[in-house]
Amino acid sequence: MRLMADTARQEQRKRLMLTEPVGKVIFKMAVPTIIAFLINSIYSLADTWFVSALGTNATAAVSVNASLDQLIMMCGSMLAVGANSYIARLLGQGNNKKASQVLSTGFLLALGLSLLLTIFGNIFMKEMVVLLGATETCMEYSIDYATYVLFAAPFMATSFVMNQCLRSEGSATLSMIGMGFGGILNCFLDPIFINGWEALGIPAMGVAGASLATMISKIVSFLILIFPYVTRKSLLHLSVRNFCPSYDIVSKIVSVGSSSMFRSGLAVVAGILLNDMAGNISDSVLAGIGVSTKVMMFPFSIILGFGTGFQPVAGFNWGAKRFDRVSECYKYASKMACIGSGIMAALLAIFAKPVIIAFAGNDPQMQEIGALCIRTQCLALPIHAWVAIVNMLCAGLGNAGGALALSTARQGSCFLPILYPLVYFFGAYGIASVQAVADLFSLALAIPIAIYMLKKIRNAKALHEAGQLQDE
């Protein structure tokens, strides 16, 4: 019975991926992911909004700890993205057993790495928050916020893996439920733990309360995501017995997933540098940059969610040798990403100042820098969206080099070289505009990679039609 159910799900997935209109398939895969990412953006912003009532220093502390989130993401994102890409291609080839081995290997490796971060982060807590950019005036707040988040790290890292792998097998709705419910729960828990609830005997915990709410929410998300695996309702099987750290599996995961790891790593480095430079000017600039970054997570979540929906569709069709549909998927995704991001950019740029005022109160410097940061990034948002699609195309088709180059450009090769000059000449205004300038420069890198990928698809199609293409 179990075998028959798996076969039926596999056939249903094949029909979806290989016969339905590409626009319909991409949106079916992307919408649950977009919703889940948006809910996560909301609760991340909710943390900041509730904490902002405690003052600019507390808001700055939450901004500092955004880099800690990126550090935790490093523990899971490489394994999650690499496993997602490989699993999608394996399922396209009908190799379910090996796909389950890839899932289990990625999950257990993410668990091990995140446990190390939890242990060493707690041992060197003060040194860690200082490294992340905490100033003397917001250090205690930063420690309070980091404490519970570190304990949630194993649940967060392994959830990244399960999220990605659920999407790779076409279960984007389950992924959405897991991420989304935790995000909604966090929004309810924030005011309870931050401000206290006397009737229930819950004391006001301030910034530590926001961190505790996050930890509980992440654990709940983890439990929801692991449920289909524990109950065997998923196509893939998560099991210690399926742990298989062979060279083939680990190298395939790392080759593609390393792009995500380097992206997260560079995001940590960029965040630390920005925090340090902004903190040297004032906590108001530090808080303004942090809030604007969280606000921009909304359009970025939609772009990333759409790209994440596109990636397994492209990867599955590549594995199934439907190269015509791979090309069609890319063209459709590129067009929709540019149009959608243009609309979002226009709306967000118009309402940038009122949005920032909701967090900044009467702090004029925080208002000015935060609004400027949002508006400059809105100018480059369509570029960011298209580059993200090209990046996902590379990841979906197993082009590790292209995925690495593009994923590390935004906060690496196109960001770090211009950071110091912009800050030196323009001060706080340079900090506010550096990300937009980096996005503009990344376009020059994405264009030749896109040309190469489209040529690769055409060549694969020609070889397949000639009967000369072998399985990768």
N, C-alpha and C positions, 0 to 999 in steps of 0.2 A: 504493500500500500504506500509505504514511504517513497519507494522508487517511482511508483506511478505518479504520485503527487509532484515529485521533483521534475519528472519528465514533462508533466502538463504545464508546470510553471515555466520551464525552459522553452517549451514550444510557444507559449503565450508571449514570452519576452522576445523571441525571435520574430514573431509576427509583428509585434509593436515596433521593434527596431528596424526591420528590413522592409516592411510593406506600407506602414502608415506614412502620411505626409510628414516631411522632416520638421516643418514648423510645429505641427501638432505634437510630435514626439519630444522635441526639445522643450516646449512649454510644459508638457506633462512631467518631464523630468525636472525642469527648472523651478516651476512655481512653488512646490513644497519647500525646496531648498531656499528660495528667495524669502518665503514667509519665515522660515526658521532663522535665517540670518538676520532678518529685520527685527524679529523678536529679541534676538541676542543683542542687537544694536540698541533696542529700546531699553533693555535692562542694564546695559553698560552705561547708557546715558542717564538712566534712573539713579544709578549709584551716584553719579556726579551731581545730579540735580538735588537729591536729598542731602548729600554731603555739603553742597554749596551753601546751605543754610548755616553751616558751622563756620563759614568764613573763607577768605581767599587762600589761606595757608592749607586748610583741609582740602580744598579743591585742587590745589597744586600737588598734594600728596597722592590723590587718586590719579592724577596725570602721570606722576612719576611711576606708579605701579602698573601703568599700561604696558611698560616694558617688561614687567614680570609676566604678564599674560603672554606676551610674545615669546618669552623664554620658555614658558610651559608649552606653548604651541610648537616650539622647535622639537620638543621631545616626541610629539605625535605626528606633526604635519609631514615630515619626510616619509615616515612609514605609512601614513594614511594616503597621501597622494600617490606614492609609488605603488602601493597595493591596489588602489582604485584603478589606476591605469592598466596594470598587469592583469587584474581580475577581469576587467571589461574585455580585454583581448582574449583571455582564456575562455570566457563564457561564449564569446563569438565563435571560438573554435570548438565549443562543446566539451571542454575539459573541466568539468565541475569539481572533480576530486582535487586537482592541483590548485584550483581557485580557493578551495577551503583551506588548503595548507598555507597559501599566501596570506589569507585573512588571519589565521591563528598565529602565524609567525610574526606578522606585523603587530598584532594586539599584544602579545607577550613581550616583545622587544620594547614597545612603547611603555608598557607597565614598568619594566626594569629601569629604563632611563628616567622616567618621572619619579620613581621612588628615590633614586640617587639625588635628584634635584630637591626633593622634600627634605631629605636628611641633611644635606650640606647647606641648603638654604637656611634651615633653622639653626644650624651650628654657627654660621657666619651671617646672621641676620643683619646686624648693623652695617657691616662692611658691604653687604649686598645692596641695601637701599641707598647707601652713599654712592656706590658704583652706578646705580640706576639714575642718579641725578638729584637725590634729595638734598635740600638745603638745610641749614641748621634750624630754620624756623618751621620747617614742615617734616623734620626727620621722625619725630615721635608718631605723627599721624601716619607716615609711610610704614613704619614698623607695625603699627596697629592693623593697617590694611593688609600687609603682606602675610601676617601670621596665619590666618585661616585659609587664605588663597593657596598657600604652600601645601597645606594638608589636603586640599582638593586637587592638587596637581595630578596624581595617578588617575583619578576619575576623569579629569579633563583630557589628558593625553590619550587614554584608551577610547574615550568617546569620539575623539577625532577619527580614529581608525574605523570604529563601527559606523560612524556617519558616512564616511566616504565609501565604505564597502557595501553598505545598504543601498547607496545610490548606484553603485556599479552593477548591482544585480537587479536594478529597476525598482527598488523599494524606497523611492524618494519620500513617499508619504510617511512611512515609519520613521525615517530620519527626521522629518519635519516635526512629528509629534514629540520625539525625544528631545530635540533642541528647543522646540517652542514651549513645551510645558514647563521646562526648567526656567526659561526666560520669564514667563508670566509669573511663576511662583516667586522669583527673585524680586519682581516689582512689588508684590504684596508684602514680602518679608522685610524689605529695606526699611520702610518707616517704622515697623514694629521693633526691629532690633536697634536702629539708629536712635529713635526717640523714646523707646520703651513703651510698655503697655502695662500700666499699674494694675489693672483688673486681673491680668494673668500672672502678675508677679515678675514680669520681664523688665529688668532695669535698662535705662538708656545707656547704650554702648558707644555712641558716636561713630567714628570712622570704623572701629572694629566691628560694629554691628553690620555695616555694609559688607565687610569681608565675610562675616559669618553667614549672612544671607546668600552670598555668592557660593560659599562652600556647600551649603545645604542644597541649593538649586542644582549645582553641578552633580552632586551625588544622586539626586532624583533623576536627572537626565540620563545618567549612566545606567541606572536600574531599568529605565524605560527602554533604552537602546539595546541592552543585553537580553531583554526578555524574549524577543523572537529567536535569538540564538539558543537560549537555555531551553525553550519550549519546542525547539526544532520546527519553527514556523517559517524559517528563512530558507532560501535556496542554498546558501552556504552554511557550513557547519563550523562553529567555533569550539575548539577543543584542545586541551593540552596534548592529546595524542596526535593532533594534526600539526603540532609545532615541528617545523622542518627547516631549520636554518641552513639549507644547502646553498652552495655557491650560486646556483642558477636562480633560486628564489631571491636571496638577499641581494645579489648583484642587480637583478631586474628592478627590485623595489628601490634600491639606493640610487641607481642610475637616473631614474625619472624623479624619484622623491627628493633627491638631493637639491633640486631646484627650489622646492618649497622650504627645505631646511635652511638653505642659504638666504632665501628671501626673509624668513623669520629671523635668522641671525643678523642679517643686515638691518632689519627693522629694529632689532634690539640696539644695535650699534648706533643707528641714526637717532633713535629715541633718546639714548643716553647723551649723545652729543647735543641734540636739541635742548634737552632738559638742562644740561650743564650751562649752555650758552644763555638760554632764557632765564635760568635761575640767577645767573651773574648780573642780569639787568634788573629783574624784580620778580617776586612771586606772582605779580599780576600778569606779566608776560608769560610766565610758565603756565599759569592757570588758563590763560586765553588760548595758548597753543593747544593745551590738552583738551579743552572743551571743544574747540573747532575740529580737532582730530576725531573726537567721538561723534560730532554732528555729521562729519563727512562719511562716517561709517554707514550712514543710511544709503546714499547712492552707491557707495562701494559695495555694500551688501547685495544690492540688486544686481550690480554688474558681476560680482563674484558668483552669486547664486545662478545667474543666467549662464555664465561660463561653465560652472560646475555641472549644470544640466546638459550643456552642449558636449562636454568632454567625453562622457561614457557613450554617448550616441555615436560620436565620431570614432571612438576606439572600438566599439562593437562592430560597426560597419567595416572598419579597417581589418579587424580580425576575420570577418566573414567575407572579405574581398569584394565588398560592394563599394568600390572606389568612386562610382558616380554619386552615390549618396554622401560619401565623405565630403566631396567637393560642394555638393548642394547644401549640406549642413553648414559648412564654413561660410558660404556666401550669405545664407539666410541669417546666421548668427551675427556676422559682421554688420549687416544692414540694420538689424534690430537693435544691436548694442549702441551704434552711433546715434540713431534716431532717439532712442529712449534716454540715453545719457544727456543729449542736447536739451531735451525737455526738462529733465531733472535739474540740470545746471542752471537754466534760466530761472526756474522757480526758486531754487535755493539762494541764488545770488540776490534776488529781489528781497527776500525775507531774512537775509543774513543778520542784519543788525537786531531786529526784534528777537531772533532766536538766541543770540548771544546775551542780550540784556536779561533774559530769563535766568541766566546762570551768574551773570556778573554783578547784578544789583547796581550799586552806585559807583562801581570801580571803572572810571573812564578809560584807563589804559588797557584793561582787560577787554572792554567792549571794542575798542578801536582795533587792537591786534587780532582779536578773535574774528571779527567781521572781515577784516582784510584777508586773513588766512583762508576763510571759507570762499570768498569771492575769487581769489586768484586760482584756487583749485577748481572752481567751477569752470573757469575759462579753459582749463586743460582736460576737463572730464571726458569729452568725446574721444580724445586721444588715448586716455587711460583705458577707456572701455574697449577700443579696438585692439590695443596692445594686449589686453587681457584675453581676448578671443584668440589671438595668434598664439599666445602662451599656452592656452588650453588645448589648442590644436596640436602643438608640439608634444605636450604631455600625453594627450590621448593616443597619438600615433607612436609613442615611444621614442621621440627625438629628444634625448636627455640634454644634448648640448644646446639646442634652441630654447628649450624650457628653462634651463639654467641661466642662459644669457638674459632672457627677458624677465624672469622672475627676480633677478638680482639687479636689474637696471634701475628700477624705480627708487629704491633706497640704497643703492650701491654704486654701480659704475657711473650712473647719470646724476647721482645725488651727492655723494661724498666729495667729489672734486670741486663742486661749486658752493658747498656749504660755508666754508671759511671766508672765501672772497665776498659772498653776499652779506654775511654778517659783519665783516670788517668794514665794508663800504656803506651799508644801509642799516646796520644795527638790528633793532626789533623788526623793522620792515623786511629786512633780508630773511630773518627767521620765518616770518609769515608767508613769504613768497617762494621759498626754496623748493618746496614739493611740486609746485606748479611748473617751475622752470625745469626740474628734473623730468617731469612727465613729458614736457615738450621735447626734450633731448632724446627720450626713449623712443620717439617715433622714428628717428634716423636709424636706430638699431632694428626695429620691428619690420620695417619695409623689406630689406633684403632677406630676412628670415621668412617672411610670408611668401615672397617670390620663390624661395627655395622649396618651401613646403608644398606649394601648389604644383611646382614642377615634379616633386617627388610623387604626388598623387597621380599626376598625368602619366608619369613613367610606369608606375605600378599598374595602372589600368591597362596600359599598352602591353606590358609584359604578361599580364594575366590573360588578356584576350589572345595573346600569341601562345599561351600555354607554357610560359617559361618562368613564371613566378613561383618561388618556393615559400613555405611557411616561415615566418620569422622565429 
